[in-house]
Amino acid sequence: MVNYIHTHRTHQTMPLPNTGKQVVHNPKTTQFKDVLSDQLDLKISKHAEERMKERQINLSDHEWQLMTDKMKEAKQKGVTDSLVLTKDAALIVSNKNNTVVTVMNKEEASSKLITNINGAILLNH
């Protein structure tokens, strides 16, 4: 009687351990983030702050609050970048990140072509 030795080996495959975090889209988290960003106050970029100082443009607390309220309203309507006109100044504002990008006085703004905005907000007119 002859016994044969078989060299066939059976390998069992094992799943790799999950080393990364599982990303789960949770609509409640997204909504909270959106609500939180809507509640943030309007920020002023360093560039805009310098322009306001150079051009001696001052806005009252009432104007800032009114602008913030109108920005929230515009954001709800899908406006991403706005031109905000006050009685003394023109401001370019990013609604996406609630930031004043640049500021001009009325005389300066009257001779400019302003592009890449999709909304305008008129205050104190």
C-alpha atoms as an extended CHARMM CRD file, in Angstrom:
* protein
*
       125  EXT
         1         1  MET       CA              0.0000000000        0.0000000000        0.0000000000  PROA      1               0.0000000000
         2         2  VAL       CA              1.3560000000        3.3380000000       -1.0120000000  PROA      2               0.0000000000
         3         3  ASN       CA              0.5280000000        6.5310000000        0.8360000000  PROA      3               0.0000000000
         4         4  TYR       CA              0.8290000000        9.6620000000       -1.2180000000  PROA      4               0.0000000000
         5         5  ILE       CA              1.7580000000       12.9300000000        0.3730000000  PROA      5               0.0000000000
         6         6  HSD       CA             -0.1720000000       15.7810000000       -1.1750000000  PROA      6               0.0000000000
         7         7  THR       CA              1.3820000000       19.1830000000       -1.2560000000  PROA      7               0.0000000000
         8         8  HSD       CA             -1.9310000000       20.9490000000       -1.7480000000  PROA      8               0.0000000000
         9         9  ARG       CA             -2.6290000000       23.2920000000        1.0860000000  PROA      9               0.0000000000
        10        10  THR       CA             -5.8540000000       24.9970000000        1.7960000000  PROA      10              0.0000000000
        11        11  HSD       CA             -5.4920000000       28.6290000000        2.8030000000  PROA      11              0.0000000000
        12        12  GLN       CA             -8.2400000000       30.3020000000        4.6580000000  PROA      12              0.0000000000
        13        13  THR       CA             -8.5600000000       33.9840000000        3.8570000000  PROA      13              0.0000000000
        14        14  MET       CA             -9.1630000000       36.2790000000        6.7620000000  PROA      14              0.0000000000
        15        15  PRO       CA            -10.6650000000       39.7360000000        6.3860000000  PROA      15              0.0000000000
        16        16  LEU       CA             -8.3540000000       42.6490000000        7.0780000000  PROA      16              0.0000000000
        17        17  PRO       CA             -9.0760000000       44.5590000000       10.2470000000  PROA      17              0.0000000000
        18        18  ASN       CA            -10.7890000000       47.9050000000        9.7440000000  PROA      18              0.0000000000
        19        19  THR       CA             -8.1310000000       50.4730000000       10.6180000000  PROA      19              0.0000000000
        20        20  GLY       CA             -9.8940000000       53.6010000000        9.3730000000  PROA      20              0.0000000000
        21        21  LYS       CA            -12.8130000000       55.4160000000       10.8550000000  PROA      21              0.0000000000
        22        22  GLN       CA            -16.1110000000       54.7000000000        9.2520000000  PROA      22              0.0000000000
        23        23  VAL       CA            -17.6580000000       57.8510000000        7.8150000000  PROA      23              0.0000000000
        24        24  VAL       CA            -21.3840000000       58.0450000000        8.3040000000  PROA      24              0.0000000000
        25        25  HSD       CA            -23.3980000000       60.9140000000        6.8460000000  PROA      25              0.0000000000
        26        26  ASN       CA            -25.7050000000       62.1500000000        9.5480000000  PROA      26              0.0000000000
        27        27  PRO       CA            -28.1650000000       64.8000000000        8.3580000000  PROA      27              0.0000000000
        28        28  LYS       CA            -28.7460000000       66.0160000000       11.9150000000  PROA      28              0.0000000000
        29        29  THR       CA            -25.0480000000       66.8720000000       12.2990000000  PROA      29              0.0000000000
        30        30  THR       CA            -25.0290000000       68.7300000000        8.9860000000  PROA      30              0.0000000000
        31        31  GLN       CA            -28.0940000000       70.7120000000        9.9440000000  PROA      31              0.0000000000
        32        32  PHE       CA            -26.5660000000       71.6430000000       13.2950000000  PROA      32              0.0000000000
        33        33  LYS       CA            -23.3880000000       72.8250000000       11.5390000000  PROA      33              0.0000000000
        34        34  ASP       CA            -25.4480000000       74.9670000000        9.1510000000  PROA      34              0.0000000000
        35        35  VAL       CA            -27.4640000000       76.4440000000       12.0010000000  PROA      35              0.0000000000
        36        36  LEU       CA            -24.2830000000       77.1750000000       13.9460000000  PROA      36              0.0000000000
        37        37  SER       CA            -22.6440000000       78.9620000000       10.9990000000  PROA      37              0.0000000000
        38        38  ASP       CA            -25.8110000000       81.0080000000       10.4540000000  PROA      38              0.0000000000
        39        39  GLN       CA            -25.6350000000       82.2270000000       14.0510000000  PROA      39              0.0000000000
        40        40  LEU       CA            -22.0460000000       83.4540000000       13.8050000000  PROA      40              0.0000000000
        41        41  ASP       CA            -21.5160000000       87.2020000000       13.6260000000  PROA      41              0.0000000000
        42        42  LEU       CA            -20.1430000000       88.8630000000       10.5360000000  PROA      42              0.0000000000
        43        43  LYS       CA            -16.3280000000       88.7810000000       10.4230000000  PROA      43              0.0000000000
        44        44  ILE       CA            -14.0490000000       91.3690000000        8.8290000000  PROA      44              0.0000000000
        45        45  SER       CA            -11.0410000000       90.2340000000        6.8090000000  PROA      45              0.0000000000
        46        46  LYS       CA             -7.6900000000       91.8310000000        7.5420000000  PROA      46              0.0000000000
        47        47  HSD       CA             -7.7930000000       93.4440000000        4.0830000000  PROA      47              0.0000000000
        48        48  ALA       CA            -11.2260000000       94.9640000000        4.7190000000  PROA      48              0.0000000000
        49        49  GLU       CA            -10.1660000000       96.1940000000        8.1520000000  PROA      49              0.0000000000
        50        50  GLU       CA             -7.1370000000       97.9540000000        6.6390000000  PROA      50              0.0000000000
        51        51  ARG       CA             -9.3150000000       99.5560000000        3.9490000000  PROA      51              0.0000000000
        52        52  MET       CA            -11.7790000000      100.8300000000        6.5550000000  PROA      52              0.0000000000
        53        53  LYS       CA             -8.9390000000      102.4540000000        8.5140000000  PROA      53              0.0000000000
        54        54  GLU       CA             -7.2780000000      103.9430000000        5.4010000000  PROA      54              0.0000000000
        55        55  ARG       CA            -10.5480000000      105.3490000000        4.0710000000  PROA      55              0.0000000000
        56        56  GLN       CA            -11.9040000000      106.3390000000        7.4800000000  PROA      56              0.0000000000
        57        57  ILE       CA            -15.0880000000      104.3360000000        6.9740000000  PROA      57              0.0000000000
        58        58  ASN       CA            -17.0590000000      103.7350000000       10.1430000000  PROA      58              0.0000000000
        59        59  LEU       CA            -20.3080000000      101.8310000000       10.4190000000  PROA      59              0.0000000000
        60        60  SER       CA            -22.6030000000      102.1440000000       13.4020000000  PROA      60              0.0000000000
        61        61  ASP       CA            -23.6120000000       99.1710000000       15.5190000000  PROA      61              0.0000000000
        62        62  HSD       CA            -27.0910000000       99.4970000000       14.0320000000  PROA      62              0.0000000000
        63        63  GLU       CA            -25.6800000000       99.2690000000       10.4800000000  PROA      63              0.0000000000
        64        64  TRP       CA            -23.5990000000       96.1830000000       11.3810000000  PROA      64              0.0000000000
        65        65  GLN       CA            -26.6250000000       94.4900000000       12.9320000000  PROA      65              0.0000000000
        66        66  LEU       CA            -28.8520000000       95.3620000000        9.9750000000  PROA      66              0.0000000000
        67        67  MET       CA            -26.1980000000       94.1060000000        7.5550000000  PROA      67              0.0000000000
        68        68  THR       CA            -25.8320000000       90.8540000000        9.5090000000  PROA      68              0.0000000000
        69        69  ASP       CA            -29.6020000000       90.3050000000        9.4680000000  PROA      69              0.0000000000
        70        70  LYS       CA            -29.8310000000       90.9740000000        5.7270000000  PROA      70              0.0000000000
        71        71  MET       CA            -26.8480000000       88.7040000000        5.0620000000  PROA      71              0.0000000000
        72        72  LYS       CA            -28.6160000000       85.8350000000        6.8330000000  PROA      72              0.0000000000
        73        73  GLU       CA            -31.7310000000       86.5070000000        4.7740000000  PROA      73              0.0000000000
        74        74  ALA       CA            -29.7100000000       86.5990000000        1.5420000000  PROA      74              0.0000000000
        75        75  LYS       CA            -27.9050000000       83.3800000000        2.4820000000  PROA      75              0.0000000000
        76        76  GLN       CA            -31.2500000000       81.6240000000        2.9170000000  PROA      76              0.0000000000
        77        77  LYS       CA            -32.1430000000       82.7080000000       -0.6190000000  PROA      77              0.0000000000
        78        78  GLY       CA            -28.9390000000       81.2220000000       -2.0410000000  PROA      78              0.0000000000
        79        79  VAL       CA            -26.8260000000       84.3690000000       -2.3340000000  PROA      79              0.0000000000
        80        80  THR       CA            -23.1450000000       83.5210000000       -1.9040000000  PROA      80              0.0000000000
        81        81  ASP       CA            -21.3910000000       86.8660000000       -2.5390000000  PROA      81              0.0000000000
        82        82  SER       CA            -23.0070000000       90.2620000000       -1.9780000000  PROA      82              0.0000000000
        83        83  LEU       CA            -22.4720000000       93.9210000000       -2.6320000000  PROA      83              0.0000000000
        84        84  VAL       CA            -23.7250000000       95.8240000000        0.4140000000  PROA      84              0.0000000000
        85        85  LEU       CA            -24.3860000000       99.5360000000       -0.1120000000  PROA      85              0.0000000000
        86        86  THR       CA            -24.7380000000      101.9080000000        2.8270000000  PROA      86              0.0000000000
        87        87  LYS       CA            -25.1230000000      105.6770000000        2.6630000000  PROA      87              0.0000000000
        88        88  ASP       CA            -21.3240000000      106.0960000000        2.9400000000  PROA      88              0.0000000000
        89        89  ALA       CA            -19.7240000000      102.8390000000        1.7990000000  PROA      89              0.0000000000
        90        90  ALA       CA            -19.8180000000       99.7800000000       -0.4350000000  PROA      90              0.0000000000
        91        91  LEU       CA            -18.7940000000       96.4240000000        1.0040000000  PROA      91              0.0000000000
        92        92  ILE       CA            -18.1470000000       93.1150000000       -0.7310000000  PROA      92              0.0000000000
        93        93  VAL       CA            -19.2440000000       90.3010000000        1.5640000000  PROA      93              0.0000000000
        94        94  SER       CA            -18.8660000000       86.5440000000        1.2660000000  PROA      94              0.0000000000
        95        95  ASN       CA            -22.0860000000       84.9870000000        2.5320000000  PROA      95              0.0000000000
        96        96  LYS       CA            -20.4740000000       81.5430000000        2.4280000000  PROA      96              0.0000000000
        97        97  ASN       CA            -18.1930000000       82.3390000000        5.3530000000  PROA      97              0.0000000000
        98        98  ASN       CA            -19.8890000000       85.4860000000        6.7470000000  PROA      98              0.0000000000
        99        99  THR       CA            -16.8630000000       87.6700000000        6.0080000000  PROA      99              0.0000000000
       100       100  VAL       CA            -16.5040000000       91.2440000000        4.7720000000  PROA      100             0.0000000000
       101       101  VAL       CA            -13.9250000000       90.8890000000        1.9920000000  PROA      101             0.0000000000
       102       102  THR       CA            -13.2830000000       94.5400000000        1.0780000000  PROA      102             0.0000000000
       103       103  VAL       CA            -14.6750000000       98.0210000000        1.6800000000  PROA      103             0.0000000000
       104       104  MET       CA            -14.8250000000      101.1660000000       -0.4870000000  PROA      104             0.0000000000
       105       105  ASN       CA            -16.2250000000      104.6250000000        0.0700000000  PROA      105             0.0000000000
       106       106  LYS       CA            -19.1090000000      105.7590000000       -2.1710000000  PROA      106             0.0000000000
       107       107  GLU       CA            -16.9600000000      107.8880000000       -4.4790000000  PROA      107             0.0000000000
       108       108  GLU       CA            -14.5160000000      105.0690000000       -5.0530000000  PROA      108             0.0000000000
       109       109  ALA       CA            -17.2960000000      102.5400000000       -5.6400000000  PROA      109             0.0000000000
       110       110  SER       CA            -19.0820000000      104.7480000000       -8.1590000000  PROA      110             0.0000000000
       111       111  SER       CA            -16.2500000000      104.3270000000      -10.6740000000  PROA      111             0.0000000000
       112       112  LYS       CA            -15.7120000000      100.5730000000      -10.1890000000  PROA      112             0.0000000000
       113       113  LEU       CA            -16.9810000000       97.5410000000      -12.0380000000  PROA      113             0.0000000000
       114       114  ILE       CA            -17.8720000000       94.9510000000       -9.4260000000  PROA      114             0.0000000000
       115       115  THR       CA            -17.9430000000       91.3220000000      -10.5310000000  PROA      115             0.0000000000
       116       116  ASN       CA            -18.4240000000       87.8920000000       -8.9790000000  PROA      116             0.0000000000
       117       117  ILE       CA            -21.4150000000       88.8480000000       -6.8620000000  PROA      117             0.0000000000
       118       118  ASN       CA            -24.8790000000       87.3630000000       -7.0940000000  PROA      118             0.0000000000
       119       119  GLY       CA            -26.7770000000       89.6420000000       -4.7440000000  PROA      119             0.0000000000
       120       120  ALA       CA            -27.0190000000       93.2340000000       -3.5650000000  PROA      120             0.0000000000
       121       121  ILE       CA            -28.1760000000       94.6100000000       -0.2290000000  PROA      121             0.0000000000
       122       122  LEU       CA            -29.1340000000       98.2690000000        0.0790000000  PROA      122             0.0000000000
       123       123  LEU       CA            -28.9970000000       99.7850000000        3.5710000000  PROA      123             0.0000000000
       124       124  ASN       CA            -29.9100000000      103.3310000000        4.6830000000  PROA      124             0.0000000000
       125       125  HSD       CA            -31.1480000000      104.4870000000        1.3000000000  PROA      125             0.0000000000
